[in-house]
Amino acid sequence: MPTYGQPSTVQGETAEQIPFTRGPFLLVFAVDHQLSAVLKEAMLGAPLSPPEFAVTSALRLLGQVRPTVLAATIGMRPTTLSNHLKRFIDRGLITKRPDPSDGRATLLRLTARGRRDTEACFPAFGAAIASFRRHLAESGTDEAAVVAALEASSGALAATLRELTQERAKTA
């Protein structure tokens, strides 16, 4: 069994010592919940919720794209993304049209309103990420190394999910 290092201190209202070393899944779980709380607090009053902003900001960066590419980019199952997309279409945030290169596929694109609502979230999101970067730098942690480790973790989790899904299909 790998050794992960020393028990850590979680900074909150007061610093709390964790009596054991957290493994990778517990850390990812904790970071997911911390990020959700940070973004929820930072984006209070914004036109989009943090999960909505994740989808629309990725779509803004990708431009016109197939839903499968968007789902892979944000690490969301296509069926879960589909639920978001239906609501976004109903709210006038995105459009969906047939892909001219493959009539069976569709392409997604932000509408002017979707772009406007996404960009209206930038100040709140920018303040949150600036604070995160400042605290990361104060701890002496290199942001590029964190991003590289997160990309590797994302890839490993995606591969693990594919493997587990294939294993389940074999036994079904």
DOTIMAR-603671 format. One record per atom (N, C-alpha, C): residue number from 0; x, y, z. Coordinates in Angstrom, 3 decimals. Atoms other than C-alpha are relative to their C-alpha. Example, Ala and Ser with C-alpha at 12.3 -4.5 7.8 and 13.67 -1.06 7.14 Angstrom:
BEGIN
NODE   k     east    north       up
NODE   0    0.890   -1.190    0.000
NODE   0   12.300   -4.500    7.800
NODE   0    0.900    1.200    0.000
NODE   1   -0.820   -1.190   -0.060
NODE   1   13.670   -1.060    7.140
NODE   1   -0.770    1.090    0.730
This chain:
BEGIN
NODE   k     east    north       up
NODE   0    0.839   -1.175    0.000
NODE   0    0.000    0.000    0.000
NODE   0    0.891    1.248    0.000
NODE   1   -0.857   -1.192    0.065
NODE   1    1.442    3.412   -0.940
NODE   1   -0.067    0.835    1.275
NODE   2   -0.037   -0.961   -1.090
NODE   2    2.478    5.929    1.678
NODE   2   -0.133    1.377   -0.627
NODE   3    0.300   -1.281    0.632
NODE   3    1.119    9.386    0.913
NODE   3    0.633    1.194    0.681
NODE   4   -0.587   -1.158   -0.672
NODE   4    2.960   11.577    3.378
NODE   4   -0.595    0.189    1.383
NODE   5    0.426   -0.316   -1.358
NODE   5    2.062   13.275    6.602
NODE   5   -1.487    0.367    0.050
NODE   6    1.359   -0.514   -0.179
NODE   6   -1.399   13.949    7.989
NODE   6   -0.007    1.495   -0.296
NODE   7    0.034   -1.392    0.428
NODE   7   -2.575   17.338    6.815
NODE   7   -0.854    0.850    0.922
NODE   8    0.798   -0.964   -0.722
NODE   8   -4.118   20.444    8.260
NODE   8   -0.954    0.637   -0.995
NODE   9    1.001   -0.627    0.846
NODE   9   -7.352   21.714    6.743
NODE   9   -0.259    1.384    0.549
NODE  10    0.253   -1.375   -0.413
NODE  10   -7.757   25.475    6.844
NODE  10   -1.475    0.312   -0.183
NODE  11    1.389   -0.421    0.053
NODE  11  -11.250   26.657    7.626
NODE  11   -0.145    1.157    0.957
NODE  12    0.167   -1.011   -1.040
NODE  12  -12.671   28.856   10.344
NODE  12    1.174   -0.111    0.980
NODE  13   -1.179    0.269   -0.822
NODE  13   -9.975   27.231   12.467
NODE  13    0.728   -1.152   -0.674
NODE  14   -0.763    1.091    0.591
NODE  14   -7.189   24.936   11.370
NODE  14   -0.304   -1.278    0.775
NODE  15    0.303    1.277   -0.640
NODE  15   -8.068   21.319   12.051
NODE  15    0.979   -1.047   -0.506
NODE  16   -0.933    1.060    0.358
NODE  16   -5.573   18.469   12.107
NODE  16   -0.781   -1.244   -0.369
NODE  17    0.610    1.262    0.405
NODE  17   -6.655   15.393   10.189
NODE  17    0.920   -1.096    0.536
NODE  18   -0.850    0.966   -0.698
NODE  18   -5.433   12.385   12.170
NODE  18    0.575   -1.107   -0.877
NODE  19   -0.537    1.025    0.889
NODE  19   -4.583   10.272    9.121
NODE  19    0.301    0.638   -1.352
NODE  20   -0.334   -0.475    1.329
NODE  20   -3.218   10.677    5.643
NODE  20   -1.105   -0.416   -0.964
NODE  21    1.078    0.295    0.937
NODE  21   -5.954   10.940    3.035
NODE  21    0.567   -0.579   -1.292
NODE  22   -0.381    0.596    1.275
NODE  22   -5.655    8.723   -0.033
NODE  22   -0.580    0.813   -1.149
NODE  23    0.395   -0.816    1.144
NODE  23   -6.311    9.963   -3.553
NODE  23   -1.512    0.153   -0.175
NODE  24    1.446   -0.135    0.200
NODE  24  -10.045    9.206   -3.711
NODE  24   -0.631    0.896    1.062
NODE  25    0.544   -0.865   -1.042
NODE  25  -10.782   10.836   -0.360
NODE  25    0.393    1.456   -0.249
NODE  26   -0.425   -1.365    0.319
NODE  26   -8.743   13.879   -1.387
NODE  26   -0.797    0.595   -1.158
NODE  27    0.781   -0.493    1.127
NODE  27  -10.526   14.196   -4.727
NODE  27   -1.424    0.305    0.444
NODE  28    1.338   -0.225   -0.537
NODE  28  -13.850   13.855   -2.934
NODE  28   -0.035    1.300    0.808
NODE  29   -0.061   -1.208   -0.827
NODE  29  -12.848   16.552   -0.426
NODE  29    0.183    1.245   -0.851
NODE  30   -0.246   -1.146    0.876
NODE  30  -11.510   18.883   -3.119
NODE  30   -1.248    0.342   -0.815
NODE  31    1.244   -0.230    0.733
NODE  31  -14.714   18.437   -5.136
NODE  31   -0.988    0.789    0.855
NODE  32    0.945   -0.687   -0.886
NODE  32  -16.800   19.507   -2.154
NODE  32    0.485    1.396    0.390
NODE  33   -0.542   -1.326   -0.303
NODE  33  -14.474   22.376   -1.268
NODE  33   -0.192    0.945   -1.184
NODE  34    0.166   -0.833    1.190
NODE  34  -14.539   23.677   -4.838
NODE  34   -1.460    0.389   -0.184
NODE  35    1.433   -0.308    0.104
NODE  35  -18.337   23.435   -4.921
NODE  35   -0.387    1.102    0.975
NODE  36    0.328   -1.009   -1.008
NODE  36  -18.577   25.457   -1.707
NODE  36    0.599    1.359   -0.357
NODE  37   -0.653   -1.256    0.389
NODE  37  -16.076   28.080   -2.925
NODE  37   -0.772    0.667   -1.134
NODE  38    0.685   -0.588    1.151
NODE  38  -17.840   28.564   -6.251
NODE  38   -1.428    0.417    0.335
NODE  39    1.356   -0.377   -0.410
NODE  39  -21.302   28.576   -4.690
NODE  39    0.027    1.342    0.727
NODE  40   -0.134   -1.255   -0.748
NODE  40  -20.196   31.339   -2.310
NODE  40    0.406    1.153   -0.914
NODE  41   -0.513   -1.057    0.881
NODE  41  -18.297   33.309   -4.957
NODE  41   -1.046    0.447   -1.014
NODE  42    0.905   -0.304    1.104
NODE  42  -21.083   33.135   -7.534
NODE  42   -1.437    0.274    0.444
NODE  43    1.326   -0.377   -0.473
NODE  43  -24.037   34.055   -5.323
NODE  43   -0.481    1.207   -0.808
NODE  44    0.552   -1.118    0.764
NODE  44  -26.264   36.298   -7.419
NODE  44    0.414    0.031   -1.465
NODE  45   -0.416    0.059    1.410
NODE  45  -24.563   35.357  -10.709
NODE  45   -1.152   -0.601   -0.822
NODE  46    1.094    0.521    0.818
NODE  46  -26.850   34.511  -13.643
NODE  46    0.023   -1.514   -0.212
NODE  47   -0.123    1.446    0.157
NODE  47  -25.567   30.913  -13.760
NODE  47    0.520   -0.606    1.300
NODE  48   -0.549    0.735   -1.144
NODE  48  -24.932   28.350  -11.035
NODE  48    1.399   -0.495   -0.383
NODE  49   -1.326    0.523    0.343
NODE  49  -21.388   26.949  -10.782
NODE  49   -0.027   -1.168   -1.002
NODE  50    0.015    1.073    1.010
NODE  50  -22.309   23.695  -12.635
NODE  50   -0.410    0.512   -1.392
NODE  51    0.403   -0.568    1.293
NODE  51  -24.078   25.694  -15.358
NODE  51    1.159    0.774   -0.619
NODE  52   -1.138   -0.770    0.479
NODE  52  -21.078   28.008  -15.630
NODE  52    1.102   -0.926   -0.529
NODE  53   -1.014    0.952    0.478
NODE  53  -18.744   24.994  -15.987
NODE  53   -0.326   -0.440   -1.422
NODE  54    0.412    0.460    1.329
NODE  54  -20.741   23.779  -18.983
NODE  54    0.103    1.129   -1.015
NODE  55    0.027   -1.084    0.990
NODE  55  -21.241   27.155  -20.661
NODE  55    1.380    0.605   -0.240
NODE  56   -1.339   -0.552    0.223
NODE  56  -17.684   28.371  -20.101
NODE  56    0.841   -0.947   -0.855
NODE  57   -0.704    0.957    0.864
NODE  57  -16.311   25.161  -21.628
NODE  57   -0.511    0.124   -1.430
NODE  58    0.572   -0.160    1.335
NODE  58  -18.698   25.595  -24.543
NODE  58    0.484    1.302   -0.641
NODE  59   -0.526   -1.271    0.516
NODE  59  -17.539   29.206  -24.908
NODE  59    1.420   -0.194   -0.533
NODE  60   -1.382    0.245    0.430
NODE  60  -13.922   28.012  -25.145
NODE  60    0.065   -0.922   -1.218
NODE  61   -0.023    0.976    1.090
NODE  61  -14.710   25.118  -27.489
NODE  61   -0.636    0.525   -1.282
NODE  62    0.738   -0.474    1.170
NODE  62  -17.009   27.053  -29.816
NODE  62   -1.085   -1.003   -0.342
NODE  63    1.006    0.965    0.454
NODE  63  -19.359   24.910  -31.867
NODE  63    0.580   -1.404    0.116
NODE  64   -0.588    1.294   -0.334
NODE  64  -18.910   21.322  -30.726
NODE  64   -1.092   -1.049    0.179
NODE  65    0.908    1.113   -0.271
NODE  65  -20.537   17.906  -30.474
NODE  65   -0.145   -0.205    1.505
NODE  66    0.205    0.241   -1.430
NODE  66  -22.065   17.008  -27.107
NODE  66    1.015   -0.977    0.603
NODE  67   -0.961    0.978   -0.536
NODE  67  -19.660   14.055  -26.725
NODE  67    1.336    0.666    0.332
NODE  68   -1.260   -0.715   -0.261
NODE  68  -16.654   16.391  -26.947
NODE  68   -0.153    0.877    1.242
NODE  69    0.251   -0.832   -1.180
NODE  69  -18.192   18.784  -24.421
NODE  69   -0.029   -0.865    1.262
NODE  70    0.080    0.897   -1.163
NODE  70  -18.980   15.889  -22.048
NODE  70    1.392   -0.470    0.414
NODE  71   -1.356    0.453   -0.317
NODE  71  -15.407   14.585  -22.274
NODE  71    0.838    1.135    0.589
NODE  72   -0.770   -1.151   -0.475
NODE  72  -13.992   18.074  -21.717
NODE  72   -0.289    0.307    1.457
NODE  73    0.368   -0.361   -1.373
NODE  73  -15.908   18.641  -18.495
NODE  73   -0.122   -1.214    0.923
NODE  74    0.013    1.205   -0.817
NODE  74  -15.768   15.034  -17.280
NODE  74   -1.388   -0.419    0.447
NODE  75    1.383    0.319   -0.346
NODE  75  -19.525   14.555  -17.337
NODE  75   -0.501   -1.105   -0.918
NODE  76    0.603    1.044    0.834
NODE  76  -21.424   11.519  -18.547
NODE  76   -0.929    0.660   -1.017
NODE  77    0.874   -0.596    1.023
NODE  77  -23.244   12.266  -21.817
NODE  77   -1.473    0.072    0.407
NODE  78    1.411   -0.032   -0.410
NODE  78  -26.616   11.374  -20.271
NODE  78   -0.260    1.125    0.999
NODE  79    0.131   -1.103   -0.960
NODE  79  -26.065   13.842  -17.416
NODE  79    0.063    1.329   -0.729
NODE  80   -0.116   -1.227    0.785
NODE  80  -24.948   16.508  -19.870
NODE  80   -1.280    0.258   -0.779
NODE  81    1.227   -0.135    0.777
NODE  81  -28.049   15.867  -21.961
NODE  81   -1.097    0.685    0.803
NODE  82    0.988   -0.649   -0.863
NODE  82  -30.242   16.876  -19.012
NODE  82    0.264    1.495    0.126
NODE  83   -0.365   -1.421   -0.054
NODE  83  -28.341   20.155  -18.663
NODE  83   -0.345    0.685   -1.322
NODE  84    0.195   -0.617    1.313
NODE  84  -28.530   20.807  -22.395
NODE  84   -1.465    0.303   -0.279
NODE  85    1.435   -0.245    0.205
NODE  85  -32.320   20.455  -22.499
NODE  85   -0.430    1.267    0.717
NODE  86    0.348   -1.210   -0.758
NODE  86  -32.651   23.105  -19.794
NODE  86    0.628    1.239   -0.632
NODE  87   -0.673   -1.146    0.622
NODE  87  -30.114   25.373  -21.511
NODE  87   -0.700    0.428   -1.284
NODE  88    0.734   -0.316    1.225
NODE  88  -32.002   25.137  -24.799
NODE  88   -1.304    0.708    0.356
NODE  89    1.262   -0.608   -0.436
NODE  89  -35.287   25.928  -23.015
NODE  89    0.194    1.434    0.491
NODE  90   -0.293   -1.351   -0.525
NODE  90  -33.659   28.977  -21.378
NODE  90    0.621    0.915   -1.045
NODE  91   -0.578   -0.823    1.059
NODE  91  -32.199   30.194  -24.663
NODE  91    1.490    0.257    0.151
NODE  92   -1.435   -0.177   -0.212
NODE  92  -28.563   29.737  -23.591
NODE  92    0.840   -0.650   -1.087
NODE  93   -0.730    0.699    1.057
NODE  93  -27.505   27.313  -26.318
NODE  93   -0.953   -0.354   -1.135
NODE  94    0.754    0.549    1.124
NODE  94  -28.615   26.136  -29.731
NODE  94    0.591   -1.355   -0.339
NODE  95   -0.409    1.342    0.416
NODE  95  -28.436   22.614  -31.091
NODE  95   -0.476   -0.157   -1.434
NODE  96    0.374    0.209    1.396
NODE  96  -28.375   21.805  -34.785
NODE  96    0.708   -1.228   -0.538
NODE  97   -0.669    1.173    0.579
NODE  97  -27.506   18.843  -37.000
NODE  97    1.418    0.345   -0.454
NODE  98   -1.373   -0.145    0.485
NODE  98  -23.821   18.375  -37.795
NODE  98   -0.017   -0.248   -1.495
NODE  99    0.047    0.201    1.448
NODE  99  -23.500   18.929  -41.556
NODE  99    0.916   -1.117   -0.506
NODE 100   -0.914    1.064    0.431
NODE 100  -20.633   16.405  -41.707
NODE 100   -0.517   -1.389    0.370
NODE 101    0.578    1.268   -0.423
NODE 101  -22.740   13.682  -40.026
NODE 101   -1.403    0.295    0.517
NODE 102    1.379   -0.336   -0.325
NODE 102  -26.525   14.050  -39.993
NODE 102   -0.526   -0.635    1.268
NODE 103    0.441    0.644   -1.240
NODE 103  -26.839   11.717  -36.997
NODE 103    0.481    0.746    1.231
NODE 104   -0.592   -0.726   -1.131
NODE 104  -24.707   13.966  -34.786
NODE 104   -0.565    1.426    0.055
NODE 105    0.431   -1.384   -0.148
NODE 105  -25.534   17.404  -33.409
NODE 105    1.171    0.870    0.433
NODE 106   -0.984   -0.987   -0.428
NODE 106  -23.528   20.543  -32.770
NODE 106   -0.662    0.969    0.963
NODE 107    0.475   -0.948   -1.008
NODE 107  -23.931   22.829  -29.777
NODE 107    0.738    1.313   -0.159
NODE 108   -0.634   -1.313    0.052
NODE 108  -23.247   26.531  -29.621
NODE 108   -0.708    0.916    0.979
NODE 109    0.608   -0.990   -0.870
NODE 109  -23.800   29.306  -27.118
NODE 109   -0.771    1.011   -0.831
NODE 110    0.723   -1.112    0.612
NODE 110  -26.434   31.867  -28.045
NODE 110    0.625    1.299    0.526
NODE 111   -0.477   -1.288   -0.510
NODE 111  -25.787   35.578  -27.519
NODE 111   -0.318    0.116    1.493
NODE 112    0.372   -0.037   -1.420
NODE 112  -27.656   35.286  -24.210
NODE 112    0.900   -0.923    0.819
NODE 113   -0.880    0.928   -0.704
NODE 113  -25.590   32.239  -23.219
NODE 113    1.386    0.580    0.193
NODE 114   -1.317   -0.645   -0.096
NODE 114  -22.378   34.125  -23.952
NODE 114   -0.052    1.129    1.033
NODE 115    0.153   -1.127   -0.923
NODE 115  -23.622   37.186  -22.051
NODE 115   -0.079   -0.488    1.449
NODE 116    0.122    0.528   -1.363
NODE 116  -24.660   35.145  -18.974
NODE 116    1.302   -0.630    0.475
NODE 117   -1.292    0.608   -0.354
NODE 117  -21.385   33.208  -19.035
NODE 117    1.006    1.077    0.359
NODE 118   -0.981   -1.069   -0.233
NODE 118  -19.291   36.363  -19.282
NODE 118   -0.356    0.841    1.223
NODE 119    0.406   -0.722   -1.207
NODE 119  -21.344   37.999  -16.505
NODE 119    0.499   -0.700    1.266
NODE 120   -0.531    0.769   -1.138
NODE 120  -19.985   35.259  -14.204
NODE 120    1.507    0.191    0.174
NODE 121   -1.457   -0.102   -0.049
NODE 121  -16.347   36.112  -14.981
NODE 121    0.535    0.752    1.217
NODE 122   -0.584   -0.684   -1.172
NODE 122  -15.801   38.701  -12.203
NODE 122   -0.018   -0.859    1.265
NODE 123    0.092    0.835   -1.202
NODE 123  -17.027   36.351   -9.455
NODE 123    0.946   -1.193   -0.094
NODE 124   -0.888    1.142    0.194
NODE 124  -15.189   33.355  -10.900
NODE 124    1.458    0.452    0.065
NODE 125   -1.369   -0.537   -0.001
NODE 125  -12.072   35.476  -11.463
NODE 125    0.500    0.295    1.396
NODE 126   -0.393   -0.283   -1.383
NODE 126  -12.054   36.611   -7.828
NODE 126    0.296   -1.297    0.756
NODE 127   -0.213    1.286   -0.684
NODE 127  -12.372   33.010   -6.619
NODE 127    1.305   -0.643   -0.447
NODE 128   -1.224    0.667    0.459
NODE 128   -9.589   31.699   -8.818
NODE 128    1.240    0.816    0.371
NODE 129   -1.134   -0.827   -0.435
NODE 129   -7.340   34.659   -7.961
NODE 129    0.348   -0.296    1.466
NODE 130   -0.233    0.339   -1.401
NODE 130   -7.777   33.871   -4.259
NODE 130    0.654   -1.382    0.120
NODE 131   -0.579    1.342    0.003
NODE 131   -7.058   30.189   -4.901
NODE 131    1.477    0.052   -0.410
NODE 132   -1.394   -0.094    0.479
NODE 132   -3.900   31.051   -6.866
NODE 132    0.897    0.658    1.041
NODE 133   -0.785   -0.678   -1.031
NODE 133   -2.736   33.407   -4.114
NODE 133    0.326   -0.974    1.136
NODE 134   -0.237    0.953   -1.093
NODE 134   -3.178   30.725   -1.429
NODE 134    0.929   -1.127   -0.437
NODE 135   -0.895    1.030    0.529
NODE 135   -1.476   28.153   -3.633
NODE 135    1.439    0.504    0.001
NODE 136   -1.349   -0.584    0.040
NODE 136    1.507   30.465   -4.154
NODE 136    0.560    0.179    1.410
NODE 137   -0.448   -0.184   -1.388
NODE 137    1.662   31.271   -0.431
NODE 137    0.447   -1.316    0.628
NODE 138   -0.396    1.304   -0.540
NODE 138    1.927   27.541    0.277
NODE 138    1.253   -0.536   -0.693
NODE 139   -1.192    0.428    0.723
NODE 139    4.854   27.310   -2.155
NODE 139   -0.272   -1.073   -1.042
NODE 140    0.391    1.031    0.958
NODE 140    2.925   25.057   -4.532
NODE 140   -0.060    0.591   -1.399
NODE 141   -0.032   -0.443    1.387
NODE 141    3.507   25.403   -8.258
NODE 141   -1.326   -0.325   -0.689
NODE 142    1.297    0.207    0.641
NODE 142    0.207   25.885  -10.108
NODE 142    0.096   -0.948   -1.194
NODE 143   -0.149    0.881    1.159
NODE 143    1.487   24.168  -13.264
NODE 143    0.109   -1.461    0.434
NODE 144   -0.114    1.374   -0.505
NODE 144    2.379   21.090  -11.209
NODE 144   -1.359   -0.512    0.475
NODE 145    1.345    0.387   -0.444
NODE 145   -1.119   21.069   -9.664
NODE 145   -0.860   -0.341   -1.215
NODE 146    0.798    0.246    1.204
NODE 146   -2.727   21.339  -13.103
NODE 146    0.433   -1.310   -0.666
NODE 147   -0.491    1.252    0.599
NODE 147   -0.508   18.542  -14.455
NODE 147   -0.482   -1.212    0.803
NODE 148    0.461    1.115   -0.841
NODE 148   -1.397   16.307  -11.497
NODE 148   -1.506   -0.198   -0.154
NODE 149    1.450    0.115    0.184
NODE 149   -5.111   17.080  -11.930
NODE 149   -0.344   -0.583   -1.366
NODE 150    0.223    0.576    1.340
NODE 150   -4.961   16.321  -15.676
NODE 150    0.295   -1.496    0.012
NODE 151   -0.338    1.425   -0.093
NODE 151   -3.227   13.017  -14.931
NODE 151   -1.071   -0.746    0.787
NODE 152    1.055    0.621   -0.804
NODE 152   -5.841   12.247  -12.262
NODE 152   -1.286   -0.138   -0.804
NODE 153    1.195    0.040    0.837
NODE 153   -8.670   13.100  -14.651
NODE 153    0.104   -1.121   -1.035
NODE 154   -0.213    1.072    0.973
NODE 154   -7.202   10.792  -17.286
NODE 154   -0.085   -1.374    0.632
NODE 155    0.028    1.289   -0.694
NODE 155   -6.726    7.981  -14.779
NODE 155   -1.426   -0.356    0.433
NODE 156    1.387    0.259   -0.388
NODE 156  -10.295    8.348  -13.500
NODE 156   -0.857   -0.363   -1.212
NODE 157    0.752    0.326    1.220
NODE 157  -11.696    8.351  -17.055
NODE 157    0.322   -1.419   -0.464
NODE 158   -0.401    1.352    0.397
NODE 158   -9.697    5.209  -17.876
NODE 158   -0.577   -1.044    0.956
NODE 159    0.563    0.913   -0.995
NODE 159  -10.847    3.559  -14.640
NODE 159   -1.491   -0.193   -0.236
NODE 160    1.432    0.105    0.265
NODE 160  -14.476    4.343  -15.433
NODE 160   -0.259   -0.850   -1.244
NODE 161    0.154    0.828    1.216
NODE 161  -14.126    2.889  -18.957
NODE 161    0.230   -1.471    0.317
NODE 162   -0.337    1.379   -0.367
NODE 162  -12.516   -0.224  -17.521
NODE 162   -1.120   -0.637    0.821
NODE 163    1.072    0.531   -0.845
NODE 163  -15.212   -0.698  -14.870
NODE 163   -1.274   -0.210   -0.801
NODE 164    1.185    0.114    0.840
NODE 164  -17.973   -0.115  -17.412
NODE 164    0.116   -1.217   -0.920
NODE 165   -0.231    1.155    0.875
NODE 165  -16.454   -2.687  -19.788
NODE 165   -0.093   -1.307    0.785
NODE 166    0.062    1.204   -0.844
NODE 166  -16.039   -5.195  -16.952
NODE 166   -1.467   -0.346    0.330
NODE 167    1.411    0.222   -0.355
NODE 167  -19.692   -4.755  -15.939
NODE 167   -0.760   -0.531   -1.207
NODE 168    0.679    0.442    1.215
NODE 168  -20.828   -5.195  -19.555
NODE 168    0.302   -1.468   -0.283
NODE 169   -0.382    1.382    0.227
NODE 169  -18.936   -8.493  -19.762
NODE 169   -0.773   -0.955    0.915
NODE 170    0.660    0.862   -0.962
NODE 170  -20.657   -9.870  -16.677
NODE 170   -1.523    0.090   -0.051
NODE 171    1.469   -0.189    0.074
NODE 171  -24.162   -8.637  -17.577
NODE 171   -0.647   -0.977   -0.961
